């Protein structure tokens, strides 16, 4: 079966120098061992759009990505498409708008998202068996890998396990593979009591809204249990220390 897939990630003021100024982006893409139809970087919340656009264009010229998008140029269209407003998202707007724009603009069958501070620990051939599982189970809406090597935690949250996958509920915007059509719907206004576990500072953010929709509709998440991604926060005022951490992490 022919499947079209987009890889996308996002950059902002606090991480664009790391993602666009090192080989991190190449590793984020390449470690999925898949020939993506589209590879896109979304630019959001940066001070100098021209500077960051030039860095993105360099990655395009190198053949690392196919294109980049300034989120601000499509934010209003995406909100209207999903029946949302900036006011309704409140504090969650800055944590949600890039993901919403990327889903709105996606034209492939599947969308693979990585937060800028998430990356597979090493190369894995995980996508083909995951596509097969998606196609057999329409109630599965999200796939990911083990977070931070914590298979014990994944198993604790799961209600079923087979040879390749753990089956559970929940959603994280650190990494997700989804059918684009499932997420290009007006699904982002639902609420669920268990979704209140997300950080209060994020308000009604994207991942909280997706989690509510999935729980209200008994949608499943699968975790490919033979590989892991690592999520490392880039929050720091010292870019030199950050660059050192990233070089150490990538080796």
Buried (B, 14 or more C-beta within 10 A) or exposed (E): EEBEBBBBBBBBEBBBBBBBBBEBBBBBBBBBEBEBBBBBBBBBBBEEEEEBBEBBEEBBEEEBBBBBBBBBEBBEEBBEBBEBEBEBBBBBBBBBBBBBBBBBBBEBBBBBBBBBBBBBBEEBEBBEBBBEBBEEEEEBBBBBBBBBBEBEEBBEBBEEBEEBBBBBBBBBBBBBBBBBEBBBEEBBEBBBEEBEEBEEEBBBBBBBBBBBBBBEEEBBBBBBBBBBBBBEEBEEEEBEEBBEBBEEEEE
